[in-house]
Amino acid sequence: QVQLVESGGGLVQAGGSLRLSCAASGRAVSNYAMAWFRQAPGKEREFVAAISWSGRGTSYVDSVKGRFTISRDNAKNTVYLQMSSLKPEDTAVYYCAADGRGVVSSPWDTYDYWGQGTQVTVSS
């Protein structure tokens, strides 16, 4: 029903910035909450950020507060993750997810649809 495709990952030096995009297709996601998760090698999938359907409610994991900003453009059916002051600890595969409830949440199993992931590597 909903397909999510992430883009914008790559290699960046510590302290640098990167913007991830998640484009949705199949149906409009304007009424969905959207989120970003990440998974580093050998680690559990981790919640990063989420945004409500309206864009007015957001949530972040403590480790990225003040550095990452989640936003959305419902007209473009796209959600973004602007990452700044990147650290090597941010290295992971980043996944986009959609939740039909429309409200922010952190549990991974709350989300109905997932993208394929995009690799972010931060070098020292």
Residue frames as qw, qx, qy, qz and C-alpha x, y, z in Angstrom:
[[0.000, 0.884, 0.467, 0.000, 0.00, 0.00, 0.00],
 [0.068, -0.981, 0.172, 0.058, 2.76, 2.42, 0.97],
 [0.857, 0.188, -0.062, 0.475, 6.28, 2.27, -0.37],
 [0.281, -0.939, 0.124, 0.153, 9.04, 4.25, 1.29],
 [0.807, 0.360, -0.039, 0.466, 12.38, 4.99, -0.34],
 [0.440, -0.819, 0.050, 0.364, 15.21, 6.63, 1.57],
 [0.677, 0.542, 0.012, 0.498, 17.98, 8.62, -0.02],
 [0.049, -0.930, 0.157, -0.328, 20.74, 11.01, 0.94],
 [0.819, -0.519, 0.190, 0.154, 23.00, 8.69, 2.88],
 [0.658, 0.646, -0.250, 0.295, 26.71, 8.60, 2.35],
 [0.738, -0.169, -0.272, 0.593, 30.10, 9.21, 3.88],
 [0.034, -0.907, -0.018, -0.419, 30.70, 12.36, 5.88],
 [0.440, 0.266, -0.556, 0.653, 33.39, 13.57, 8.25],
 [0.387, -0.556, -0.615, 0.404, 32.69, 14.05, 11.93],
 [0.101, -0.492, -0.166, 0.848, 31.15, 17.45, 12.53],
 [0.063, 0.010, -0.572, -0.818, 29.60, 17.52, 9.09],
 [0.532, 0.268, 0.357, -0.719, 26.00, 17.56, 7.97],
 [0.024, -0.045, -0.901, -0.431, 23.78, 15.34, 5.91],
 [0.556, 0.133, 0.207, -0.794, 20.12, 15.40, 4.94],
 [0.164, 0.094, 0.973, 0.129, 18.15, 12.22, 4.48],
 [0.512, 0.108, -0.141, -0.840, 14.94, 12.09, 2.48],
 [0.279, 0.150, 0.944, -0.094, 12.14, 9.54, 2.52],
 [0.391, 0.134, -0.345, -0.843, 9.78, 9.60, -0.42],
 [0.463, 0.173, 0.801, -0.338, 6.45, 7.81, -0.08],
 [0.370, 0.150, -0.556, -0.730, 4.39, 6.38, -2.90],
 [0.176, -0.229, -0.956, -0.044, 1.34, 4.19, -3.31],
 [0.242, -0.798, -0.529, -0.156, -0.85, 6.48, -1.26],
 [0.010, 0.759, -0.178, 0.627, -0.57, 9.80, 0.51],
 [0.616, -0.215, -0.612, 0.447, 1.01, 9.69, 3.95],
 [0.049, -0.530, 0.075, -0.843, -0.27, 13.08, 5.06],
 [0.697, -0.526, -0.031, -0.487, -2.30, 11.40, 7.80],
 [0.914, -0.091, -0.318, 0.235, 0.57, 9.17, 8.95],
 [0.430, -0.836, 0.317, 0.122, 3.16, 9.76, 11.59],
 [0.776, 0.530, -0.285, 0.189, 6.62, 9.31, 10.15],
 [0.641, -0.708, 0.286, 0.076, 9.80, 8.23, 11.86],
 [0.528, 0.633, -0.557, 0.103, 13.46, 7.47, 11.41],
 [0.874, -0.436, 0.214, 0.018, 15.19, 4.49, 12.96],
 [0.369, 0.724, -0.583, 0.000, 18.77, 3.36, 12.67],
 [0.961, -0.243, 0.131, 0.008, 20.70, 0.17, 13.14],
 [0.070, 0.782, -0.618, -0.036, 24.44, -0.09, 13.56],
 [0.695, 0.228, -0.681, -0.034, 26.31, -3.36, 13.01],
 [0.462, -0.033, -0.794, 0.393, 25.84, -5.68, 15.95],
 [0.090, 0.086, 0.477, -0.870, 23.33, -3.39, 17.64],
 [0.213, 0.553, 0.783, -0.187, 19.58, -3.27, 18.07],
 [0.128, 0.595, 0.445, 0.657, 17.39, -1.11, 15.89],
 [0.258, -0.374, -0.408, 0.792, 17.14, 2.28, 17.55],
 [0.123, 0.876, 0.465, 0.045, 14.49, 4.97, 17.40],
 [0.445, 0.077, 0.044, 0.891, 15.89, 8.28, 16.18],
 [0.144, 0.198, 0.106, -0.964, 13.07, 10.74, 15.53],
 [0.136, 0.498, 0.842, 0.156, 9.37, 10.92, 14.70],
 [0.121, 0.085, -0.043, -0.988, 6.95, 13.53, 13.46],
 [0.406, 0.416, 0.691, -0.429, 3.17, 13.66, 13.69],
 [0.447, 0.543, 0.636, 0.318, 0.88, 13.88, 10.69],
 [0.079, 0.971, 0.224, -0.014, 0.57, 17.64, 11.12],
 [0.597, 0.475, -0.203, 0.614, 4.29, 18.22, 11.58],
 [0.241, -0.778, 0.151, -0.560, 3.67, 20.02, 14.85],
 [0.788, -0.529, 0.280, -0.143, 4.60, 17.14, 17.12],
 [0.623, 0.546, -0.544, 0.133, 8.12, 15.74, 17.12],
 [0.808, -0.545, 0.220, -0.038, 10.18, 13.39, 19.25],
 [0.507, 0.665, -0.529, 0.146, 13.89, 12.60, 19.34],
 [0.876, -0.241, -0.299, 0.290, 16.16, 10.16, 21.05],
 [0.411, -0.876, 0.023, 0.251, 18.31, 11.97, 23.60],
 [0.669, -0.270, 0.367, 0.588, 21.55, 11.34, 21.76],
 [0.381, 0.361, 0.478, 0.704, 20.48, 13.39, 18.71],
 [0.082, -0.899, -0.418, 0.101, 18.58, 16.23, 20.36],
 [0.156, -0.875, 0.131, 0.440, 19.90, 19.57, 19.21],
 [0.260, -0.407, 0.680, 0.551, 21.70, 17.98, 16.27],
 [0.105, 0.218, 0.867, 0.435, 19.00, 16.33, 14.18],
 [0.383, 0.292, 0.211, -0.851, 15.77, 17.83, 12.89],
 [0.255, 0.303, 0.892, 0.218, 12.89, 15.87, 11.42],
 [0.311, 0.405, 0.044, -0.859, 10.49, 17.62, 9.09],
 [0.434, 0.323, 0.824, 0.170, 7.94, 16.78, 6.45],
 [0.249, 0.284, -0.258, -0.889, 6.40, 18.19, 3.33],
 [0.544, 0.274, 0.748, -0.262, 3.03, 16.56, 2.88],
 [0.553, 0.700, -0.035, -0.449, 2.54, 18.18, -0.50],
 [0.377, 0.605, -0.681, -0.169, 5.60, 16.25, -1.68],
 [0.961, -0.169, -0.117, -0.184, 4.75, 13.14, 0.34],
 [0.672, 0.379, -0.438, 0.461, 8.24, 13.30, 1.79],
 [0.619, -0.784, -0.013, 0.039, 9.86, 13.33, 5.21],
 [0.487, 0.679, -0.377, 0.400, 13.38, 14.57, 5.95],
 [0.753, -0.591, -0.097, 0.273, 16.04, 14.13, 8.58],
 [0.309, 0.842, -0.257, 0.359, 18.52, 16.97, 8.73],
 [0.861, -0.389, -0.120, 0.304, 21.61, 15.81, 10.59],
 [0.234, 0.854, -0.275, 0.375, 24.33, 18.15, 11.79],
 [0.266, -0.680, 0.612, -0.302, 27.35, 17.88, 14.07],
 [0.944, 0.057, -0.266, -0.185, 27.58, 14.26, 13.06],
 [0.413, -0.623, 0.650, -0.138, 29.54, 11.86, 15.21],
 [0.262, 0.290, -0.902, -0.186, 31.05, 8.46, 14.42],
 [0.232, 0.125, 0.871, -0.415, 28.44, 6.98, 16.76],
 [0.561, 0.448, 0.154, -0.679, 25.79, 8.07, 14.25],
 [0.242, 0.343, -0.800, -0.429, 27.09, 5.56, 11.73],
 [0.477, 0.179, 0.805, -0.306, 24.26, 3.18, 10.88],
 [0.004, -0.305, -0.749, -0.588, 21.72, 2.18, 8.31],
 [0.233, 0.202, 0.339, -0.889, 18.86, 4.65, 8.61],
 [0.020, 0.360, 0.893, 0.267, 15.31, 3.49, 7.96],
 [0.321, -0.087, -0.026, -0.943, 12.17, 5.47, 7.30],
 [0.057, -0.299, -0.947, 0.105, 8.87, 4.22, 8.73],
 [0.327, -0.265, -0.222, -0.880, 5.19, 5.19, 8.60],
 [0.013, -0.237, -0.866, 0.440, 2.48, 4.79, 11.25],
 [0.134, -0.481, -0.627, -0.598, -1.17, 5.12, 10.30],
 [0.341, -0.656, -0.583, 0.337, -2.15, 6.32, 13.77],
 [0.206, 0.823, 0.160, 0.505, -0.72, 9.73, 12.92],
 [0.439, -0.876, 0.142, -0.140, 0.91, 10.31, 16.30],
 [0.286, 0.666, -0.658, 0.203, 4.54, 10.08, 17.32],
 [0.911, -0.364, 0.150, -0.122, 5.81, 6.91, 18.93],
 [0.033, -0.737, 0.672, 0.068, 9.13, 5.17, 19.45],
 [0.692, -0.127, 0.710, -0.033, 8.49, 1.39, 19.44],
 [0.036, 0.320, -0.716, -0.619, 9.56, -0.08, 16.13],
 [0.075, 0.257, 0.952, 0.150, 6.64, -2.50, 15.98],
 [0.226, 0.621, 0.417, -0.624, 4.20, 0.42, 16.03],
 [0.213, 0.567, -0.351, -0.714, 5.06, 1.27, 12.44],
 [0.806, 0.350, 0.399, -0.263, 3.29, -0.28, 9.49],
 [0.756, 0.632, 0.041, 0.166, 5.61, 0.45, 6.58],
 [0.573, -0.628, 0.308, 0.426, 9.36, 0.56, 6.20],
 [0.480, 0.801, -0.313, -0.173, 11.87, 1.68, 3.66],
 [0.932, 0.214, -0.223, 0.191, 14.90, -0.27, 2.53],
 [0.645, -0.650, 0.040, 0.401, 17.38, 1.85, 4.46],
 [0.490, 0.803, -0.150, 0.306, 20.22, 4.15, 3.54],
 [0.801, -0.197, -0.236, 0.514, 23.76, 3.91, 4.87],
 [0.045, -0.958, 0.130, -0.253, 25.24, 6.80, 6.82],
 [0.846, -0.100, -0.198, 0.484, 28.92, 6.57, 7.66],
 [0.126, -0.975, 0.107, -0.148, 30.65, 9.20, 9.79],
 [0.805, 0.206, -0.288, 0.476, 34.43, 9.14, 9.80],
 [0.545, -0.718, -0.139, 0.409, 36.68, 10.52, 12.53]]
